[in-house]
Amino acid sequence: MDRNAAGGVLFWLISRRLPQVEKRHGVAAMTIVFVAFANYFAMALGQGDIFFNGRTVYFARYTDWVITTPILLASLAMFAGNTLSRIATLLAALIAADVYMIVTGLVGNLSSAPYNYYWWIISMVAFLVVLGLIWGPLRQRASEDGQMAPFSKLASMLTALWVCYPIVWLVGSSGAELISVTVESWLYLVLDVTAKVGFGFVALSAARQGQSRAH
């Protein structure tokens, strides 16, 4: 939890050194980690979960993801084009698929077997759409109008990390319960910190390097 807050402070300090045109990367990075901090703080206080269908459902994870993952995608899209307005329709489709994936994952978490697995499959279809849009049309735009090197690095990072989430969901308390809630919580924590704080550092570093090359 405190790692997210510390990451937000560091991002603020780094963003102060960015030129005005690149400060959008800092705003995105700070928003992501402070939203994550608020949701982890709620869970730490016992306010981010409910007992439903015989198990504890940590809904704060989903409120975190439904806000932060669209911002992560927007941050990625900033490297795919000079202005987001030029790819507004593509970004809207990407965010819609992402939100659908998260909401159906929550429905699955609230469902008992075997319905939870049905919803997991539906969520995974949406996830494949997200990946298809990232590595298809969004990557194409990056090769034409954006910064291909940082886009590829960030897209690869997101893909590798996001693939792990549905696996943890499937083997954890939401699915087959093959691992303990404690192990599940630590896995989500590591993934979240890496996907948010780690992604933010890479994005801000790429923004600074891109501006340096521009001069």
C-alpha positions, 0 to 999 in steps of 0.5 A: 500500500505505502509503495503506491503512495511513495511511487506517487510522490516520486512520480510528482518529483520526476514530472516537475522536470518534464516539459509541459507537453510531456507532463500528461505522462506524469499526471497519468502515472500519479493518478494510477498509483494514488487510486491504487493506494486508496483501494489498498488502504480501504482493504487494509482497514477492512472496508474493501471486501464483502462476504458473498456466496460463502467467501470473501470478495475483495471488491476494492481490487475491481474498483482499483482496476476499473479506474487504473487500467483504462489510464494505463491503456491511455498512457500506453496510447500516448506513445502510439500517437502525437495526440490522443484525439487522432486515435480516440475511437480506437482508445474508446474501443480498447477501454470499453473492452478492458472495462467489460473484462474487469466487470465480468471478472467481478461478476464471476467472483461473485458467482458460485461454481460452475458459473464463476468459470463461465464468467471467467471465460467471457472475461478472457474473451474480452482480454483477448480483444484488448490484446488484439487491439494493443498489438494490432491497430494501436501498434500500427499507429505507433509505427506510423505516428508514435514512438515505437521503441517505448510503445513496444517495451510498455506493451510487452510489460503490460501484456506479460503482467496482465496475463498473470492476473487471470491465472491468479484469479483462476487458481485463487479464491475466485476460482479453484482455490488451489492457493491460500488467500494470503498467497493470492493477496501477495501475488496480486500485490506484486503484480499491482505494484509492478504494473502500476509503479513499475510501468510509471517509471518506465513511461516517465523515463521514456518520456524524458528520453524522448524529449531529450532526443527531440532537442 
